[in-house]
Amino acid sequence: MPASLSGTEPAVPGSEADNAVIERFVDALWVENGLSENTLAAYRRDLAGFAGWLKTQGVPLADAGALELNAYLSAQYRSGRKLRSNARLLSTMRRFYRYLVREGRRKDDPTASIPSPKMDRPLPHTLSERQVEQLLAAPDTDQPIGIRDRAMLELLYASGLRVSELVSLTADRINLNQGVVKVLGKGNKERLVPVGDEALRWMARYLEASRPVLLRGASVEPVFVSRKASAMTRQAFWYRIRQYALKVKISTHLSPHTLRHAFATHLVNHGADLRVVQMLLGHSDLSTTQIYTHVARERLRQLHERHHPRG
């Protein structure tokens, strides 16, 4: 449920009318698309900033035209906002003003005449297969926490789940006998993802030997739990990944999606069909998945430069 529905979100800058229309828009996004709270908060922040700037110009948010939008985007870019961030801001505006048109609040879409900035899509940071093996072996599996972390890392790399999908997994969505997990992804879309034997083995060990010790009799719905007998959070697990990377001296850039990127890249490197990778990752658009073919080619180029005598 978005914060606007739960009543916990502080008022955004701008007039009361601006605040109200932003909250109605965010609520509509939640109802229609099932977006996460983090995504909804990003939409709210973008529109709140624009509304605050418009207030200094004496223009209500719902009445802004292409002139004001262009002026604001230009001001943001001049102030140091990155091109990619500005592109996301424009995307928010497009969605907002199309919503107003759909709701009959406006007859025109002021973003229609504003072109999207062209940019190269950055390649996702990933790990080599050797680095993944080092990371997976980093937890101390003589301890319940280490068994849990090993199971989580193995499952991430075996399935390509998002960290948010991993920490929200419940027991009824894991079938160790069939070797699959049922994932509830973005937009509440479900997908079945196969899991390899090694990850299944560590999952079984965690469920049998580690989880009961960590729970100490408590009842927690998500499968992965903390030493405080509560559900693991994305932030806590991300912290654990960084600590293990330091332990095995992995200095490359890491993100919460690093193992997801490694999962996809290594599949493509070994000849997996791009459509299959798309289904496993839960991408709605194949173009999103195609970035991993570029990652594979870039990796080959780097290897050639490093090892070929005329590289």
C-alpha positions as CSV (number, residue, x, y, z in Angstrom):
1,M,0.0,0.0,0.0
2,P,1.4,3.4,-0.9
3,A,2.2,5.8,1.9
4,S,-0.6,8.1,0.8
5,L,-3.1,5.4,1.5
6,S,-1.6,4.5,4.8
7,G,-1.4,8.2,6.0
8,T,2.3,8.1,6.9
9,E,3.8,10.2,4.1
10,P,4.5,13.9,5.0
11,A,3.0,16.6,2.8
12,V,4.9,17.4,-0.4
13,P,6.0,20.9,-1.3
14,G,3.6,23.0,-3.4
15,S,-0.1,24.0,-3.0
16,E,-2.7,21.8,-1.4
17,A,-4.2,21.3,-4.8
18,D,-0.8,20.1,-6.2
19,N,-0.4,17.8,-3.2
20,A,-3.8,16.3,-3.7
21,V,-3.4,15.6,-7.4
22,I,0.0,14.0,-6.9
23,E,-1.5,11.7,-4.2
24,R,-4.4,10.7,-6.5
25,F,-1.9,10.0,-9.3
26,V,0.3,7.9,-6.9
27,D,-2.7,6.0,-5.6
28,A,-3.8,5.3,-9.2
29,L,-0.3,3.9,-10.0
30,W,-0.5,1.6,-7.0
31,V,-4.0,0.3,-7.8
32,E,-3.4,-0.1,-11.6
33,N,0.2,-1.3,-11.7
34,G,1.0,-2.7,-8.3
35,L,4.3,-0.7,-8.2
36,S,6.6,-1.0,-5.1
37,E,6.6,1.7,-2.4
38,N,10.1,2.7,-3.5
39,T,9.0,3.3,-7.0
40,L,5.9,5.2,-5.9
41,A,8.1,7.3,-3.6
42,A,10.3,8.2,-6.6
43,Y,7.3,9.4,-8.6
44,R,6.2,11.4,-5.6
45,R,9.6,13.1,-5.2
46,D,9.9,14.0,-8.8
47,L,6.5,15.6,-9.0
48,A,6.9,17.3,-5.6
49,G,10.1,19.0,-6.8
50,F,8.4,20.2,-10.0
51,A,5.4,21.4,-8.1
52,G,7.6,23.4,-5.7
53,W,9.4,25.0,-8.6
54,L,6.1,25.8,-10.4
55,K,4.8,27.4,-7.2
56,T,7.6,30.0,-7.5
57,Q,6.3,30.7,-11.0
58,G,2.7,31.0,-9.9
59,V,1.7,28.0,-12.0
60,P,-0.4,25.0,-10.6
61,L,1.1,21.6,-11.3
62,A,-1.9,20.4,-13.3
63,D,-1.8,23.5,-15.6
64,A,1.9,23.5,-16.5
65,G,2.7,23.6,-20.2
66,A,5.7,22.5,-22.4
67,L,7.4,25.9,-21.7
68,E,7.5,25.3,-18.0
69,L,8.5,21.6,-18.4
70,N,11.4,22.5,-20.6
71,A,12.5,25.3,-18.4
72,Y,12.5,23.0,-15.3
73,L,14.3,20.2,-17.1
74,S,16.9,22.7,-18.3
75,A,17.3,24.2,-14.8
76,Q,17.8,20.7,-13.4
77,Y,20.4,19.8,-15.9
78,R,22.3,23.1,-15.4
79,S,22.3,22.5,-11.6
80,G,24.2,19.2,-12.2
81,R,21.5,16.6,-12.5
82,K,22.7,13.8,-14.7
83,L,21.2,13.2,-18.1
84,R,19.8,9.8,-17.1
85,S,18.1,11.3,-14.0
86,N,16.6,14.0,-16.2
87,A,15.3,11.3,-18.5
88,R,13.6,9.6,-15.6
89,L,12.1,12.9,-14.5
90,L,10.7,13.4,-18.0
91,S,9.3,9.9,-17.9
92,T,7.5,10.7,-14.6
93,M,6.0,13.9,-16.1
94,R,4.8,11.9,-19.2
95,R,3.0,9.4,-17.1
96,F,1.5,12.1,-14.8
97,Y,0.1,14.3,-17.6
98,R,-1.2,11.3,-19.5
99,Y,-3.0,10.4,-16.4
100,L,-4.5,13.9,-16.2
101,V,-5.7,13.6,-19.8
102,R,-7.2,10.2,-19.2
103,E,-9.0,11.5,-16.1
104,G,-10.4,14.5,-18.0
105,R,-8.4,17.0,-16.0
106,R,-6.6,18.2,-19.2
107,K,-7.3,18.2,-22.9
108,D,-3.6,18.1,-23.9
109,D,-0.4,16.4,-22.9
110,P,2.3,19.1,-22.5
111,T,5.1,16.4,-22.7
112,A,4.0,15.2,-26.2
113,S,6.3,17.8,-27.9
114,I,9.3,17.2,-25.6
115,P,11.8,14.6,-27.1
116,S,13.4,12.1,-24.8
117,P,17.2,12.6,-24.3
118,K,19.3,10.1,-26.3
119,M,22.0,8.3,-24.3
120,D,24.0,5.2,-24.3
121,R,22.6,2.6,-21.9
122,P,25.3,1.7,-19.3
123,L,26.3,-1.9,-19.1
124,P,25.3,-3.5,-15.8
125,H,28.2,-4.4,-13.5
126,T,28.7,-8.1,-13.1
127,L,31.1,-10.7,-11.8
128,S,33.2,-13.4,-13.5
129,E,32.4,-17.0,-12.8
130,R,35.4,-17.3,-10.6
131,Q,34.4,-14.2,-8.6
132,V,30.9,-15.7,-8.1
133,E,32.4,-18.9,-6.8
134,Q,34.6,-16.9,-4.3
135,L,31.6,-14.9,-3.1
136,L,29.4,-18.0,-2.7
137,A,32.1,-19.7,-0.6
138,A,32.6,-16.7,1.6
139,P,30.0,-17.3,4.4
140,D,31.1,-19.4,7.4
141,T,28.8,-22.4,7.0
142,D,29.6,-23.7,10.5
143,Q,27.2,-21.0,11.8
144,P,23.4,-20.7,11.3
145,I,23.9,-17.2,9.9
146,G,26.5,-18.4,7.4
147,I,24.2,-21.3,6.3
148,R,21.4,-18.8,5.7
149,D,23.7,-16.4,3.7
150,R,25.1,-19.2,1.6
151,A,21.5,-20.4,0.8
152,M,20.5,-16.9,-0.1
153,L,23.6,-16.3,-2.3
154,E,23.2,-19.7,-4.0
155,L,19.5,-19.1,-4.7
156,L,20.1,-15.6,-6.1
157,Y,22.8,-16.8,-8.5
158,A,20.8,-19.9,-9.5
159,S,17.6,-18.1,-10.2
160,G,18.3,-14.5,-11.1
161,L,15.8,-13.2,-8.5
162,R,15.8,-9.6,-7.5
163,V,16.8,-9.1,-3.9
164,S,13.3,-7.8,-3.1
165,E,11.9,-11.0,-4.6
166,L,14.3,-13.1,-2.6
167,V,13.6,-11.6,0.9
168,S,9.8,-11.8,0.3
169,L,9.8,-15.5,-0.6
170,T,7.5,-17.6,1.5
171,A,7.7,-21.4,2.0
172,D,4.6,-22.1,-0.1
173,R,6.5,-20.6,-3.1
174,I,9.4,-22.9,-2.9
175,N,9.2,-26.5,-4.1
176,L,12.4,-28.3,-3.3
177,N,11.2,-31.6,-4.8
178,Q,10.4,-30.1,-8.2
179,G,13.3,-27.7,-8.0
180,V,11.4,-24.5,-8.7
181,V,10.4,-21.3,-7.0
182,K,7.2,-19.3,-7.8
183,V,8.2,-15.6,-7.9
184,L,5.9,-12.7,-7.5
185,G,7.7,-10.0,-9.5
186,K,7.0,-6.4,-10.6
187,G,3.4,-5.6,-11.3
188,N,2.4,-8.6,-9.3
189,K,3.3,-10.9,-12.2
190,E,4.1,-14.5,-11.3
191,R,6.8,-16.6,-12.9
192,L,8.2,-20.1,-12.3
193,V,12.0,-20.2,-12.1
194,P,14.0,-23.5,-12.0
195,V,16.7,-23.8,-9.4
196,G,19.8,-25.9,-9.7
197,D,20.8,-28.8,-7.4
198,E,23.5,-26.9,-5.5
199,A,21.1,-24.1,-4.5
200,L,18.5,-26.7,-3.5
201,R,20.9,-28.5,-1.3
202,W,21.8,-25.3,0.6
203,M,18.1,-24.3,0.8
204,A,17.3,-27.7,2.3
205,R,20.2,-27.4,4.8
206,Y,19.0,-23.9,5.8
207,L,15.4,-24.9,6.3
208,E,16.3,-27.9,8.4
209,A,19.3,-26.8,10.4
210,S,19.5,-23.0,10.4
211,R,16.1,-21.4,10.2
212,P,14.7,-23.1,13.3
213,V,17.7,-21.9,15.3
214,L,17.4,-18.3,14.1
215,L,13.6,-18.3,14.8
216,R,13.8,-19.6,18.3
217,G,10.2,-20.6,18.2
218,A,8.9,-17.4,16.6
219,S,6.6,-17.5,13.6
220,V,7.8,-15.5,10.5
221,E,6.2,-15.8,7.1
222,P,9.1,-15.0,4.8
223,V,11.6,-17.9,4.5
224,F,14.8,-15.9,5.2
225,V,15.0,-14.6,8.7
226,S,17.5,-12.5,10.7
227,R,19.2,-13.3,14.0
228,K,16.5,-11.2,15.6
229,A,13.9,-13.8,14.5
230,S,12.4,-11.3,12.0
231,A,12.2,-11.2,8.2
232,M,15.4,-10.3,6.4
233,T,15.4,-6.9,4.7
234,R,16.9,-5.9,1.4
235,Q,19.2,-3.5,3.2
236,A,20.5,-6.1,5.6
237,F,21.2,-8.6,2.9
238,W,22.9,-6.0,0.7
239,Y,25.2,-5.2,3.7
240,R,26.0,-8.9,4.0
241,I,27.0,-9.1,0.3
242,R,29.3,-6.2,0.6
243,Q,31.0,-7.7,3.7
244,Y,31.6,-11.0,1.9
245,A,32.9,-9.2,-1.1
246,L,35.5,-7.4,1.1
247,K,36.3,-10.8,2.7
248,V,37.3,-12.4,-0.6
249,K,38.9,-9.2,-2.0
250,I,36.4,-8.5,-4.8
251,S,37.0,-4.9,-5.6
252,T,34.7,-4.6,-8.6
253,H,31.6,-2.4,-8.3
254,L,28.8,-4.2,-6.5
255,S,25.0,-3.5,-6.5
256,P,22.1,-5.4,-5.0
257,H,21.5,-6.8,-8.6
258,T,25.1,-8.0,-9.1
259,L,24.3,-11.7,-8.8
260,R,21.2,-11.2,-10.9
261,H,23.4,-9.6,-13.6
262,A,25.9,-12.4,-13.2
263,F,23.1,-15.1,-13.6
264,A,21.9,-13.5,-16.9
265,T,25.4,-12.8,-18.3
266,H,26.7,-16.3,-17.6
267,L,23.7,-17.9,-19.2
268,V,24.2,-15.8,-22.3
269,N,27.9,-16.6,-22.3
270,H,27.1,-20.3,-22.3
271,G,24.6,-20.0,-25.2
272,A,21.2,-19.6,-23.5
273,D,18.4,-18.3,-25.7
274,L,17.7,-14.7,-25.0
275,R,13.9,-15.3,-24.8
276,V,14.5,-17.9,-22.1
277,V,16.7,-15.5,-20.1
278,Q,13.9,-12.9,-20.5
279,M,11.3,-15.3,-19.0
280,L,13.6,-16.3,-16.1
281,L,14.4,-12.6,-15.2
282,G,10.7,-11.6,-15.6
283,H,11.4,-8.9,-18.1
284,S,8.3,-7.7,-19.9
285,D,10.3,-6.4,-22.9
286,L,13.1,-8.3,-24.7
287,S,15.0,-5.1,-25.2
288,T,15.7,-5.0,-21.5
289,T,17.2,-8.5,-21.6
290,Q,19.3,-7.7,-24.7
291,I,21.7,-5.6,-22.6
292,Y,23.3,-8.9,-21.5
293,T,24.5,-9.7,-25.1
294,H,26.4,-6.4,-24.9
295,V,27.9,-7.4,-21.6
296,A,29.0,-10.7,-23.1
297,R,30.6,-8.9,-26.1
298,E,32.3,-6.4,-23.8
299,R,33.7,-9.1,-21.7
300,L,35.1,-10.9,-24.8
301,R,36.7,-7.6,-26.0
302,Q,38.4,-7.1,-22.6
303,L,39.7,-10.7,-22.6
304,H,41.1,-10.2,-26.1
305,E,42.8,-7.0,-25.2
306,R,44.3,-8.5,-22.1
307,H,45.6,-11.8,-23.5
308,H,46.1,-11.5,-27.2
309,P,49.6,-10.4,-28.2
310,R,48.2,-7.8,-30.5
311,G,45.3,-6.8,-28.3
